[in-house]
Amino acid sequence: MSRSRESVHATSSFKEALLTHLDAAYNLARWLSRNQHDAEDIVQEAMMKAIQYQSSYSGGDLRAWLLTIVRNTAYSLFQRQGKNKREIEYDETTSELALDKPDPETALWSSIDCENLREALASLPEEYREALVLRELEGYSYKEISEITGSPIGTIMSRLNRARAMLHAALVPRRR
């Protein structure tokens, strides 16, 4: 096989491998942008960048590499559109809620209306929503999320704790 045919074959295989992660890319873009149209634009631009810069892919988790591009593309789009990240206020009451309770809470979470959950998740500040989507919906480890976002693991753990607490506060009625 000639060198150019090998290159075309490698590119074709790479594109096919990328396409297997298209749903994950869209899912992250959708949660970050909160908008279907923007999510589609983000994914399209990210896929083009991934193909263009495939030579920078050095192996490892292709999905994580692609989601890093999706994330960076999303934030670049927000910056071009003049959307600034919302400032995150620290709320001591939500950061101290314990969400690692046994079965009763699991039962409660499973009974929560999906639409309310979507709304509550969408209302989270970007950093918290991003960490929660990557951990709970995409199944990444703290270390992988740290690599994707470029944030320290401790920050990821803190964001996840706060995000879960905020969701809890939004979804579970306060007892009097």
Secondary structure by P-SEA (a helix, b strand, c coil): ccaaaaaaaaaaaaaaaaaaaaaaaaaaaaaaaccaaaaaaaaaaaaaaaaaaccccccccaaaaaaaaaaaaaaaaaaaacccccbbbbbccccccccccccaaaaaaaaccaaaaaaaaaaccaaaaaaaaacccccccaaaaaaaacccaaaaaaaaaaaaaaaaaacccccc
